[in-house]
Amino acid sequence: MTNLHCPLRKSVPPAHLSAHVQAVVQQALDDRRLVGAVVLIACDGELIHQQASGFADRESARPMTLDTVFRLASVSKPIVSTAALALVAQGRLDLDASIERWLPEFRPRLADGRPARITARQLLSHTAGLGYRFFEADADGPYARAGVSDGMDAAGITLAESLRRLASVPLLYVPGTAWGYSLATDVLGALIARIHGTSLGEAVRQWVTGPLGMTDTGFVAHDARRMASAYVNDVPQPHPLAEGETVSAFEGTVGIVYSPARIFDAQAFPSGGAGMAGTAGDLLCLLEVLRQGGGALLPGDLVEEMGRDQTGGLELAAAPGFGFGLGFSVLRDPRLADSPESVGTWRWGGAYGHAWFVDRVQGLSVVAFTNTLYEGMSGRFVTDLRDAVYGALEVR
């Protein structure tokens, strides 16, 4: 495939925008809600703001830089989803065919024992009936008992074994009848690898990261000196995330078991939904290519399909006003969401402390990578940054 590289042009940032954004970041650092952050903002294809602030590693006083590499968690989802859609564009994957055609060994059943038909579209839109272990109320839930991995722990299993365990648990609902954030992108990753005939990492490299020059994004990190250390919000300041530590993102759930060392383990199975590392700049390049219609990466009609709400009007848990496309959420109702973003805005994040959004109406792409969970994913910082951007730019 032709090397597309990043479509961004550098521009002189509006002074008021930079001042607003810098103030939000500095306040989060001063409040000790964040340890470090990289924020990139593009408008109409021009990079109008970039900053790296705070520490990549606080204990050694290593400063955050624009090329710091982060553990991505769910930021991997739009990357892997794009790879799947590249296979759709080639006619090698049918969004609405049963995945049993390619993954005959993955055959989860409904609670009453009936077989279920799952499609790639349902995997991409999280309507396939799957769940996450970290959503369970305690360590005795069905996923926990089956040893299901959320893709962020040191499970020591293969991707095939991960899918076998997942398929042994009954589906939560008939595919296509509800929405539930889930391990669907891990199954999608196995589907991509099977169709492509290589590892998931190689498929993603051929169809997404390679063409875009996203050289720092992959399933294994090799240079610990460039990696942001991970921190957990705490009082009086965030504490370093420990190997094997469990941190709950939602009240009433058992939480995510983290292995910060996993990203350096070439033997860890490639988790399509949570197992990558990369830089903020790499992700911004992908988002900008998609915002601009896909270029030579994806046909425009598939980009439009990515940004179309696939849920049939179903409500997303704890996200009023949002639907879900093929790889990320889609804003349906700004009033319900209490958001200045335009209808159709794409948004998602990652559990290690990341948030991003693309407002195609405004020609806007924003990436904010932090090393502090969960403030950088779902805390006050995310809302403050969004409001600073819209408050500083003249909405057209």
N, C-alpha and C positions, 0 to 999 in steps of 0.2 A: 504494500500500500504506500502511496505517496506520503512523504513526511510533511505533515501539515504545520507543525510547530504552533506556537501560541499566536493568536490573532491580535493580541493587545498592542496598542501604541502607548508610549509614555507621554504624559501631559503634565503641565504645571497645575497643581491642585488648587481649587478655590480656597483661599486662606481661611474663610469662615468655616468651611467643611472640616479642614484639618484641625482647626482649633476646637471645634465641637467634639470630634472623634477623640482627639488626644485628651481632652478633659474627661471624657467617659472612661477611657482606659486608665488614666492616672488616678481617678477616683476609686476605681476597683482595686488598683494596686495599693493605694493609700489605706483603703479600708481593710486590706489584707483578705479580700475575697478572691483575688487572683495572685499568682506568683509571676506569671509572664504571659505575653500575648503577641501575636502577629495579626495585623488587620490590613486587608487589601480591599480597595474599592475601585471598581471600573464603571465608567459611564459612557455609553455609545462607543464602546471599543477602546476607550482610552483609560489608562491606569491613572486615576486622579488622586489616589491616596495610598500610601504604604507606610507602615511603621512596625517596628519591633521594639517592645518595651518590657521591662522587668527582667527576670532571670529565667534562662532555660534550665539552670540548676542552681537553686538558691544556696545550698550548702557549700558549694565551691565558688560561688559568686560568678558563675559562667553566664554571660549576658545572653538574652534572647537575640537572635538575628533573623533576617528575612529568609535565610536558607536553613533554619533549624528544621529538623525532621520530627514529626509527631506520630505517635500511635493514633490511628484514625478511627478505630471502632466503626460505627455506622456510617462514617463518611465514605467508607468503601462501597456502600450500597449503590450510589449513582454511578460509580466507576464500573462495577460488575454488571449493573443493569445495562449500561451502554454497550458493553461487550456482548451481552445477550441479544440486544437489538441489532448489533452488527451482523449476527448470524441470521436474524430474521430478514435483514436487508438482502442477504445472500441467498435466501430461499432455503436455508438449511434448518431453520427452526420455525415452526408454525405456532403463533401465539395462542391459538385456541385448540390445538390438538392435545390429546392426553400425553403427559410426559412419560407415561408407561412405554410409549413407543421407543424412547431412548434410554430410560432408566427402569427397565422391567423389574428390577430388584427392589425398587422403592414403592411399596404398596401399602401405605397406612390405611387403616379402616376406620369407620365411624364407631361411635360408642356401642352401637348395637351389633357390631360385627359386619355390617354391610360394607362392600368395597366402595371406594370413592374415586371419582375421576378428577384429577388435578391438571390444570393447564399452566403453561408458562405465564400467561397473562395474570393468573391468580397468584403465582409466586411473586411476580413483579409488583403486584398491587397489594400484597399481604391479605388476600381474601381466600387463601388455600386451606384454612382450617388448622393451621399450625400455631404454635405458641413459642414462648421463650421460658427457659427454666427460671430466669430471674424474676418473672412475674408471679411465680407460685408463692403461696402464703408462708410456707415453711419448707424445711429440708426433707419433708416426707411426701412431697407432691409427686405426681406421676412421672414428670420429666426427671426429677431428682432421683427417684427410685430406679429409673432406667439408665441413669448415668449419662443423660444427654448433656452435651457441652454447648455453651452459648458462644463458643468461638473466641473467648477472651481468657480462658483458663489454660493451665498446663495439663491438658487431658491425656496426652501421651497416646492418642489413638489416631487411626487413619481417617480420611474423609469418608471412605466406604463404611467404616465402623460407626462413625458419627451418624451417618444416614440410617444404618441398620437400627441403631438405638432409637433414633427419632421415629422411624416407621413402626416401632414396636408399641408406641403409645397411641391410643385412639385419638382421632382428630377432634378438635373442640367444637366443630360445627360442619355442616355440609358445605364443601367448597363453593364459593360464590354467593353465600347467603349472609355473610357477616364480614366485618373487618377486624383484624387483630394483628398487631405488630408481632413479628415472628422470625423464626429461623428460615423462612422461605428463601432468603437470598443465599443461604448456605446450600440449600437444595438446588437453587438456580446455578450456583457455581459448579456443582457436580454435573449438572445438565450441560453446561457450556463445555466443560472438560471432555465429557463423553462425545459430544458432537464434533468438537474440534480435534479430538484424538490426541490431545496433549495434556499437560497439567493445566490447572486453572491459571496459574501465574503466567505460563507461556501464552495462553489464549488472550488474556488481558493485555499482555505486552504487545502482541501482534495487532490487536484490533483497537486498542485505546491508548495506552501509555506510550508505546513506541511511536506511532504516527504523530502524537502531540508533543513529543520530546519531554514527556513527564519522567525524566530519568531518575528522580528521587522517590518515585512511588512504586511500591511492590509489596510482596508478601513476606519478605525477609529484609531486615535492616542490617547493614554491615559495619557501620561506623558509629560506635557508641558516643563518640565525641561530638557528633552533630545531633544526637537525639535529646529531645526535651525530657527531663525527668517528670514523672507524674506525681501530682499532689491531690489531696482530698480536703475539701473545705472543713475547717475545724476552728476552734477557739483556743488561743487568741489568733492563730494563723493556720493556714493549711499545713497538714502534715504529709510527709512523703508516703506515697502509696506503697504498701509492703507487698512482697510476693505472697500470693495466696489470700490476700485480704478481700473480704466481702464487704461491699458498700451498696446499700439500697438507695435507689434513685426515687422510689415511690413508697409512700407510707403503706404498710400492710403487706409488703412483699419481701421475700427473703434476700433479694439483692444479687448483684453481679459478683462472681468470683473472678478476681483479676490476677493475671500473671504478666507483670511488666516485662519479664524476661522472654516471654513467648515470641516476641517479634524478632529476636536474634536466633531463634531455633529453626534451622532449615528443615527439621523433621516434623515440626508442628503442622497439622493439616491446614491447608489454605481455606480459611473461613471467608466466604464471599461476603458475609454480612458484617464482619467485625475484625478481620485479620490482617489488615494492611497498614503500612506506614507511608508517609509522604509529607510534602511541604504545602504550605498555603498557596504558593505560586503555581504549583502543579495543578491543584484543584481548580484554581481560578481559570487556568487555561482551558480545562475541560468545560467548565460552566459557560465560558464565553463562546466557545465553539457551538455548544448547544443553544445558547441564547440567540446566536446569530443564524440559527437554522440548520446546523449540523455540518455545513460545508461538505468536504469529501469524506467525513467520518460517518455520518448517517444521513439518509434521505430526509428532507424536510417533513414529509408526512409522518415519519416515525418519531421525529422530535415533537411534533404536535401531539401525537398519541401519548408520548411520555408525560406531557403537560396537561392531559385531559383527565378529569376526575373519573376513576374507574370503579368507584364504589356504588354507583347508582343512588347516591344521596345518603348513604349510610353515615352516621356520625362517628368521628374518630374519638376514642377515649381521651378525655381531658384536653381536647383540641377543638372547641366550638368554632364553627365557620370554615373548617378545613376538610377537604377530601384528600384522596391519595391517587397519584398517577402511577407511572411505571418507574418506580425508584425513589420517589420523594413525595412530600405532601404538596397539595395544590390549594391555594386560598379560594374558597367559594364565596364567602360573605365577610368582607372587611369589618362590617358593623358588629357581627356576632363575635368576630375575633378581636375586636377592639384594636384594629391595626390600621396604620396609614398606608399599608402596601396595596397595590392594585389587585383587582380580581385576577386570578390566574397565577399569582406569584408562587414560585417554587421555593420550598424551604425544607431543610432538615438539619441534622447535626450529628454529633458523636459523643459517646459516653465518657471519653477521656477529656472532654471539655471544649467541644467545637460547635460552631453554628455557621450556617451559610444561607443565603437566599438570592434568588434571581427574580427581578421584577422586569419582565420583558416590555411592559407598557412604558416604563420609564427608562429602558435601556440600561438597567442597573444590575450589577453583580457584586455581592459583598461576601467576603470570606473572613471569618474570625476564628483563628486557632489559638486556644490557650492550653496550658498544661495543668489546669485545675478543674477537677470534677466535684460537683456537677454545675458549679457557677457558670462555667464557659459554655455549657450546653443548654441549660434551662433556668439560669438564675437571673437576677436583676440586670446583670451586665448585658445580656442578650437583648432585652427590651430597651435598655438605655441606649445601646449602640444603634439599634434600628431607628429609634426616635430621633437621635442626633443626626443620622444620615438624612432622613426625610425632612427634618427641621431645617437643615442647612442647604439642601438642594431646592431649587425652584421646581415644584411639581408641575409637570407639563400636561 
